[in-house]
Amino acid sequence: MSAFTVSIDTMHRCVKAFDHVEGKVACLPVSNHNELGRDLYRMNYAAMQARYDDLDDCDLPPDPYVYEDPGKLTVAGMYKSIACLTYQCAEGDVPNSALYKVAARVEERLIYELTLDPVASEKRSRRAMELSRNEPWD
């Protein structure tokens, strides 16, 4: 398995996903988007350090991380981003960290909304699903 630093756009969508599920799952309250993004990037980098011995400066996450609202996103788009992040962070002891476990709960909630939640399913239109196909994985 390989690991890489997720793109800044992916991180913005991940932070937005935390906002989206806040109150729906036991999750960190999102009071500071910049702090959350910074902590998620630190987790991402820790996983890369666990995977690779010879990281160079180009692998460092942006510092400081500054959140930019990505605008309206589909649930599928947020899911793609958080799934990418958790996959990249599944190295070493990172999956045992509290932040990783919360990110995994965010990912699970988004899957629930996409597949099982009858209210959310009813609200989704065919057009929204078509648009989400074009949203990037990273």
Residue frames as a rotation matrix with the C-alpha (Angstrom) as fourth column:
MET 1
0.579 0.815 0.000 0.00
0.815 -0.579 0.000 0.00
0.000 0.000 -1.000 0.00
SER 2
-0.515 -0.721 0.464 1.20
0.687 -0.671 -0.280 3.51
0.513 0.175 0.841 -0.67
ALA 3
0.337 0.577 -0.744 0.43
0.854 -0.519 -0.016 6.72
-0.395 -0.630 -0.668 1.15
PHE 4
-0.487 -0.477 0.732 0.50
0.718 -0.696 0.024 10.32
0.497 0.537 0.681 -0.04
THR 5
-0.773 0.231 -0.591 -0.38
0.242 -0.753 -0.612 13.78
-0.586 -0.616 0.526 1.22
VAL 6
0.063 0.873 0.483 -3.91
0.956 0.086 -0.280 14.55
-0.286 0.479 -0.830 0.11
SER 7
-0.475 -0.210 0.855 -4.45
0.637 -0.752 0.169 17.67
0.607 0.625 0.491 -1.95
ILE 8
-0.986 0.100 -0.132 -5.51
0.012 -0.755 -0.655 20.95
-0.165 -0.648 0.744 -0.40
ASP 9
-0.452 0.875 -0.176 -8.88
-0.768 -0.281 0.576 20.71
0.454 0.396 0.798 -2.19
THR 10
-0.098 0.364 -0.926 -9.44
0.206 0.918 0.340 17.23
0.974 -0.157 -0.165 -0.76
MET 11
-0.753 -0.232 -0.615 -8.66
0.633 -0.001 -0.774 18.54
0.179 -0.973 0.148 2.73
HIS 12
-0.863 0.500 0.070 -11.14
-0.505 -0.855 -0.117 21.40
0.001 -0.136 0.991 2.33
ARG 13
-0.091 0.865 -0.493 -13.82
-0.582 0.355 0.731 18.85
0.808 0.354 0.472 1.36
CYS 14
-0.321 -0.082 -0.944 -12.89
0.548 0.797 -0.255 16.67
0.773 -0.599 -0.210 4.37
VAL 15
-0.974 -0.028 -0.226 -13.29
0.202 -0.566 -0.799 19.59
-0.106 -0.824 0.556 6.75
LYS 16
-0.546 0.831 -0.111 -16.64
-0.799 -0.475 0.369 20.36
0.254 0.290 0.923 5.09
ALA 17
-0.129 0.470 -0.873 -17.65
-0.039 0.878 0.478 16.70
0.991 0.096 -0.095 5.65
PHE 18
-0.739 -0.159 -0.655 -16.96
0.628 0.190 -0.754 17.07
0.244 -0.969 -0.041 9.39
ASP 19
-0.890 0.450 -0.075 -19.21
-0.409 -0.860 -0.306 20.16
-0.202 -0.241 0.949 9.33
HIS 20
-0.374 0.775 -0.509 -21.90
-0.657 0.167 0.735 18.24
0.655 0.610 0.447 7.45
VAL 21
-0.045 0.349 -0.936 -22.11
0.291 0.901 0.322 15.37
0.956 -0.258 -0.142 9.95
GLU 22
-0.933 -0.322 0.161 -21.72
-0.040 -0.350 -0.936 17.46
0.358 -0.879 0.314 13.10
GLY 23
-0.465 0.777 0.424 -24.60
-0.842 -0.240 -0.484 16.60
-0.274 -0.582 0.766 15.42
LYS 24
0.476 0.641 -0.602 -25.45
-0.804 0.594 -0.003 13.44
0.356 0.486 0.799 13.46
VAL 25
0.548 -0.394 -0.738 -22.66
0.383 0.902 -0.197 11.29
0.743 -0.175 0.645 14.92
ALA 26
0.854 -0.396 -0.336 -20.47
0.254 -0.246 0.935 11.45
-0.453 -0.885 -0.109 18.00
CYS 27
0.357 -0.676 0.645 -17.81
0.830 -0.087 -0.550 13.61
0.428 0.732 0.531 16.46
LEU 28
-0.563 -0.621 -0.545 -15.52
0.775 -0.626 -0.087 16.49
-0.287 -0.471 0.834 17.21
PRO 29
0.625 0.707 -0.332 -17.34
0.525 -0.695 -0.491 19.81
-0.578 0.133 -0.805 17.22
VAL 30
-0.058 -0.633 0.772 -16.04
0.970 -0.220 -0.107 21.88
0.237 0.743 0.626 14.32
SER 31
0.712 0.275 -0.646 -15.27
0.517 -0.828 0.216 25.16
-0.476 -0.488 -0.732 16.02
ASN 32
0.272 -0.696 -0.665 -12.06
-0.547 -0.680 0.488 25.93
-0.792 0.231 -0.565 14.15
HIS 33
0.981 0.189 0.037 -11.80
-0.068 0.519 -0.852 24.77
-0.180 0.833 0.523 10.55
ASN 34
0.458 -0.880 -0.128 -8.12
-0.671 -0.248 -0.699 25.73
0.583 0.406 -0.704 10.29
GLU 35
-0.208 -0.514 0.832 -7.24
-0.943 0.332 -0.030 23.70
-0.261 -0.791 -0.554 13.38
LEU 36
0.520 0.484 0.704 -9.19
-0.287 0.875 -0.390 20.66
-0.805 0.001 0.594 12.20
GLY 37
0.964 -0.180 -0.195 -7.54
-0.163 0.177 -0.971 20.75
0.209 0.968 0.141 8.77
ARG 38
0.123 -0.972 0.202 -4.11
-0.883 -0.200 -0.424 21.14
0.453 -0.127 -0.883 10.37
ASP 39
-0.114 -0.123 0.986 -4.73
-0.777 0.630 -0.011 18.17
-0.619 -0.767 -0.168 12.66
LEU 40
0.817 0.441 0.371 -5.98
-0.103 0.745 -0.659 16.04
-0.567 0.500 0.654 9.77
TYR 41
0.736 -0.626 -0.259 -2.87
-0.406 -0.102 -0.908 16.93
0.542 0.773 -0.329 7.76
ARG 42
-0.128 -0.786 0.605 -0.67
-0.991 0.072 -0.115 16.01
0.047 -0.614 -0.788 10.74
MET 43
0.287 0.322 0.902 -2.42
-0.414 0.891 -0.186 12.66
-0.864 -0.321 0.389 10.90
ASN 44
0.994 0.081 -0.071 -1.87
-0.092 0.313 -0.945 12.21
-0.054 0.946 0.318 7.15
TYR 45
0.361 -0.932 -0.041 1.83
-0.718 -0.249 -0.650 13.02
0.595 0.264 -0.759 7.53
ALA 46
-0.081 -0.354 0.932 2.22
-0.892 0.442 0.090 10.65
-0.444 -0.824 -0.352 10.50
ALA 47
0.707 0.390 0.589 0.85
-0.101 0.881 -0.462 7.84
-0.700 0.267 0.663 8.33
MET 48
0.884 -0.435 -0.169 3.32
-0.205 -0.039 -0.978 8.72
0.419 0.899 -0.124 5.59
GLN 49
0.042 -0.895 0.444 6.16
-0.965 -0.151 -0.213 8.69
0.257 -0.420 -0.870 8.11
ALA 50
0.172 0.094 0.981 5.05
-0.573 0.819 0.022 5.23
-0.801 -0.566 0.195 9.24
ARG 51
0.906 0.275 0.323 5.06
0.092 0.617 -0.782 4.05
-0.414 0.738 0.533 5.62
TYR 52
0.690 -0.655 0.309 8.23
0.349 -0.074 -0.934 5.68
0.635 0.752 0.177 4.31
ASP 53
0.375 -0.656 -0.655 11.61
0.869 0.001 0.495 6.30
-0.324 -0.755 0.570 5.93
ASP 54
-0.598 -0.801 -0.009 12.83
0.702 -0.530 0.476 8.98
-0.386 0.278 0.879 3.56
LEU 55
0.540 0.821 0.188 10.26
0.832 -0.486 -0.267 11.74
-0.128 0.300 -0.945 3.32
ASP 56
-0.659 -0.725 0.201 11.42
0.744 -0.668 0.028 15.05
0.113 0.168 0.979 1.94
ASP 57
-0.798 0.274 -0.536 10.06
0.070 -0.842 -0.535 18.57
-0.598 -0.464 0.653 2.26
CYS 58
-0.777 0.540 -0.325 7.77
-0.533 -0.287 0.796 18.21
0.336 0.792 0.510 -0.75
ASP 59
-0.435 0.620 -0.653 5.74
0.436 0.779 0.450 15.70
0.788 -0.089 -0.609 1.28
LEU 60
-0.888 0.071 -0.455 5.10
0.406 -0.345 -0.846 18.15
-0.217 -0.936 0.278 4.11
PRO 61
0.103 0.978 0.184 1.51
0.994 -0.109 0.019 19.32
0.039 0.181 -0.983 4.48
PRO 62
-0.025 -0.079 0.997 0.83
0.336 -0.939 -0.065 23.04
0.941 0.334 0.050 4.00
ASP 63
0.096 -0.001 -0.995 1.68
0.992 -0.085 0.095 25.04
-0.085 -0.996 -0.007 7.07
PRO 64
-0.715 0.606 0.350 -0.29
-0.267 0.227 -0.937 26.89
-0.647 -0.763 0.000 8.11
TYR 65
-0.684 0.621 0.384 -3.41
0.721 0.491 0.489 25.22
0.116 0.611 -0.783 6.78
VAL 66
-0.787 0.501 -0.361 -6.04
-0.354 -0.845 -0.401 27.82
-0.506 -0.188 0.842 5.89
TYR 67
-0.418 0.730 0.541 -9.55
0.644 0.658 -0.390 26.54
-0.640 0.185 -0.745 5.26
GLU 68
-0.812 0.340 -0.474 -11.40
-0.555 -0.699 0.450 27.74
-0.179 0.629 0.757 2.18
ASP 69
-0.081 0.876 0.475 -15.04
-0.272 0.439 -0.856 26.73
-0.959 -0.199 0.202 1.96
PRO 70
-0.901 -0.321 0.293 -15.38
0.149 0.405 0.902 24.55
-0.408 0.856 -0.317 -1.14
GLY 71
-0.590 0.753 -0.291 -19.01
-0.798 -0.489 0.352 25.61
0.123 0.440 0.890 -1.55
LYS 72
0.398 0.841 0.367 -21.96
-0.837 0.497 -0.231 23.29
-0.377 -0.215 0.901 -1.98
LEU 73
-0.719 -0.632 -0.288 -20.89
-0.690 0.698 0.191 19.65
0.080 0.336 -0.938 -2.18
THR 74
0.360 0.769 -0.529 -22.80
-0.582 0.628 0.517 16.44
0.729 0.122 0.674 -2.72
VAL 75
0.683 -0.073 0.727 -22.68
-0.609 0.493 0.621 13.76
-0.404 -0.867 0.292 -0.05
ALA 76
0.892 -0.358 0.278 -20.90
0.443 0.813 -0.377 11.55
-0.091 0.459 0.884 -2.58
GLY 77
0.489 -0.737 0.466 -18.26
0.038 -0.515 -0.856 14.23
0.871 0.437 -0.224 -3.14
MET 78
0.330 -0.347 0.878 -17.61
-0.914 -0.350 0.205 14.55
0.236 -0.870 -0.433 0.59
TYR 79
0.849 0.019 0.527 -17.49
-0.223 0.919 0.325 10.77
-0.478 -0.394 0.785 0.90
LYS 80
0.807 -0.578 0.124 -14.89
0.392 0.366 -0.844 10.48
0.443 0.729 0.522 -1.86
SER 81
0.249 -0.744 0.620 -12.63
-0.410 -0.661 -0.629 12.96
0.877 -0.098 -0.470 -0.07
ILE 82
0.321 -0.114 0.940 -12.92
-0.942 0.066 0.329 11.51
-0.100 -0.991 -0.086 3.44
ALA 83
0.949 0.008 0.314 -12.49
0.012 0.998 -0.059 7.98
-0.314 0.060 0.947 2.06
CYS 84
0.601 -0.787 0.137 -9.32
0.184 -0.031 -0.983 9.09
0.778 0.616 0.126 0.29
LEU 85
0.120 -0.562 0.819 -7.97
-0.777 -0.566 -0.275 10.65
0.618 -0.603 -0.504 3.49
THR 86
0.552 0.107 0.827 -8.72
-0.735 0.529 0.423 7.67
-0.393 -0.842 0.371 5.73
TYR 87
0.968 -0.236 0.089 -7.17
0.250 0.840 -0.482 5.31
0.039 0.489 0.871 3.19
GLN 88
0.365 -0.878 0.309 -4.00
-0.010 -0.335 -0.942 7.40
0.931 0.341 -0.131 3.03
CYS 89
0.010 -0.318 0.948 -3.87
-0.901 -0.414 -0.129 7.45
0.434 -0.853 -0.291 6.83
ALA 90
0.901 0.406 0.150 -4.19
-0.432 0.817 0.382 3.69
0.033 -0.409 0.912 7.32
GLU 91
0.301 -0.883 -0.361 -0.51
0.080 0.401 -0.913 3.18
0.950 0.246 0.191 8.12
GLY 92
-0.706 -0.706 0.054 1.36
-0.025 -0.051 -0.998 2.42
0.707 -0.707 0.018 11.33
ASP 93
-0.720 0.398 -0.568 -0.47
0.679 0.236 -0.696 3.28
-0.143 -0.886 -0.440 14.55
VAL 94
-0.947 0.321 0.003 -2.50
-0.312 -0.923 0.226 6.08
0.076 0.213 0.974 12.96
PRO 95
-0.307 0.905 -0.293 -5.71
-0.122 0.268 0.956 3.99
0.944 0.329 0.028 12.68
ASN 96
-0.139 0.213 -0.967 -5.62
0.891 0.453 -0.028 3.65
0.432 -0.866 -0.253 16.48
SER 97
-0.958 -0.278 -0.067 -5.65
0.281 -0.870 -0.406 7.42
0.054 -0.408 0.911 17.01
ALA 98
-0.323 0.876 -0.359 -8.76
0.487 -0.172 -0.856 9.21
-0.812 -0.451 -0.371 18.22
LEU 99
-0.212 0.226 -0.951 -8.82
-0.593 -0.803 -0.059 11.54
-0.777 0.551 0.304 15.21
TYR 100
-0.887 -0.121 -0.446 -8.65
-0.439 0.523 0.731 8.66
0.145 0.844 -0.517 12.74
LYS 101
-0.776 0.629 -0.056 -11.54
0.609 0.722 -0.329 6.94
-0.167 -0.290 -0.943 14.50
VAL 102
-0.113 0.737 -0.666 -13.62
0.109 -0.657 -0.746 10.11
-0.988 -0.157 -0.006 14.28
ALA 103
-0.462 -0.114 -0.880 -12.76
-0.797 -0.381 0.468 10.49
-0.389 0.917 0.085 10.57
ALA 104
-0.982 0.112 -0.150 -13.87
0.038 0.904 0.426 6.88
0.184 0.412 -0.892 10.05
ARG 105
-0.431 0.878 -0.208 -17.20
0.643 0.137 -0.754 7.68
-0.634 -0.458 -0.623 11.78
VAL 106
-0.146 0.326 -0.934 -17.65
-0.477 -0.850 -0.222 10.66
-0.867 0.413 0.280 9.46
GLU 107
-0.785 -0.215 -0.580 -17.00
-0.617 0.337 0.711 8.35
0.042 0.917 -0.397 6.50
GLU 108
-0.875 0.483 -0.017 -19.52
0.480 0.864 -0.153 5.80
-0.059 -0.142 -0.988 7.85
ARG 109
-0.222 0.826 -0.519 -22.18
0.262 -0.462 -0.847 8.48
-0.939 -0.324 -0.113 8.31
LEU 110
-0.311 0.056 -0.949 -21.75
-0.784 -0.580 0.222 9.66
-0.538 0.813 0.225 4.73
ILE 111
-0.954 -0.011 -0.299 -22.10
-0.180 0.819 0.545 6.07
0.238 0.574 -0.784 3.49
TYR 112
-0.608 0.785 -0.120 -25.28
0.605 0.360 -0.710 5.77
-0.514 -0.504 -0.694 5.56
GLU 113
-0.084 0.585 -0.807 -26.67
-0.243 -0.797 -0.553 8.91
-0.966 0.149 0.209 3.95
LEU 114
-0.543 -0.207 -0.814 -25.77
-0.820 -0.079 0.567 7.65
-0.182 0.975 -0.127 0.50
THR 115
-0.807 0.053 -0.589 -27.21
-0.250 0.871 0.422 4.18
0.535 0.488 -0.690 0.87
LEU 116
-0.672 0.468 -0.573 -29.55
0.665 0.722 -0.190 3.66
0.325 -0.510 -0.797 3.81
ASP 117
-0.747 0.376 -0.549 -31.07
0.191 -0.669 -0.719 6.92
-0.637 -0.641 0.427 4.98
PRO 118
-0.214 0.727 0.653 -34.55
0.958 0.286 -0.003 6.96
-0.189 0.625 -0.758 3.40
VAL 119
0.664 0.449 -0.598 -34.99
0.385 -0.891 -0.242 10.71
-0.641 -0.069 -0.764 3.86
ALA 120
-0.073 -0.786 -0.614 -31.67
-0.409 -0.538 0.737 11.57
-0.910 0.305 -0.282 2.24
SER 121
-0.746 -0.191 0.638 -32.23
0.391 0.649 0.652 8.97
-0.539 0.736 -0.410 -0.47
GLU 122
0.210 0.926 0.313 -35.61
0.908 -0.066 -0.414 10.46
-0.363 0.371 -0.855 -1.31
LYS 123
0.655 0.031 -0.755 -34.15
0.027 -0.999 -0.017 13.96
-0.755 -0.009 -0.656 -1.55
ARG 124
-0.438 -0.897 -0.052 -31.34
-0.070 -0.024 0.997 12.95
-0.896 0.441 -0.052 -3.90
SER 125
0.652 0.619 -0.438 -32.07
-0.481 -0.109 -0.870 13.57
-0.586 0.778 0.226 -7.50
ARG 126
0.726 -0.375 0.577 -30.70
0.627 0.705 -0.332 11.72
-0.282 0.603 0.747 -10.48
ARG 127
0.737 -0.435 0.517 -28.94
0.075 -0.708 -0.703 14.95
0.672 0.557 -0.489 -11.48
ALA 128
0.619 -0.515 0.592 -27.11
-0.784 -0.367 0.501 15.15
-0.041 -0.775 -0.631 -8.13
MET 129
0.590 -0.394 0.704 -25.86
0.062 0.892 0.448 11.60
-0.805 -0.221 0.551 -8.56
GLU 130
0.739 -0.321 0.593 -24.67
0.652 0.114 -0.750 12.41
0.173 0.940 0.293 -12.08
LEU 131
0.719 -0.462 0.519 -22.82
-0.372 -0.887 -0.274 15.48
0.587 0.004 -0.809 -10.80
SER 132
0.663 -0.462 0.589 -21.13
-0.592 0.159 0.790 13.52
-0.459 -0.873 -0.168 -8.04
ARG 133
0.786 -0.392 0.478 -19.54
0.537 0.816 -0.213 11.20
-0.306 0.424 0.852 -10.61
ASN 134
0.569 -0.553 0.609 -17.47
0.371 -0.489 -0.790 14.17
0.734 0.675 -0.073 -11.77
GLU 135
0.804 -0.295 0.516 -16.21
-0.581 -0.577 0.574 15.05
0.128 -0.761 -0.636 -8.30
PRO 136
0.087 -0.893 -0.441 -12.58
-0.562 0.321 -0.762 14.03
0.823 0.314 -0.474 -7.79
TRP 137
0.732 -0.012 -0.681 -11.27
0.451 0.757 0.472 11.31
0.510 -0.653 0.560 -5.53
ASP 138
0.133 -0.706 -0.695 -8.33
0.860 -0.266 0.435 13.56
-0.492 -0.656 0.572 -4.73
